[in-house]
Amino acid sequence: MTIKESQQMVDQWITTTGVRYFSELTNMAILTEEVGEVARIMARKYGDQSFKKSEKDIDLADEFADVLFVLICLANQTGVDLTEALVKNLDKKTKRDATRHLENEKLKR
């Protein structure tokens, strides 16, 4: 599935099952909440915290999908073509960081 197809699929779901988009501000708050859920899992799985017994069935992939879903909603609502945005962003990073990471001693371990 392409990013464009993902944006179309989410829009179709929102306009049928979801009835309508939440406001952009509400979706921004939801995105923040979903990123926080990913952070909690990462801190417990890869960091120094431990899982609570009630968190044993948490699925990182599902939480990433929640973040992606809300991000796509916001892109759709604000008229952003995520494919175009990603291509432009990678081009910017490639030009800006052409030698930066290669010269970073911290990355040469």
Beta strands, then each sheet from edge to edge (+ up, - down):
end
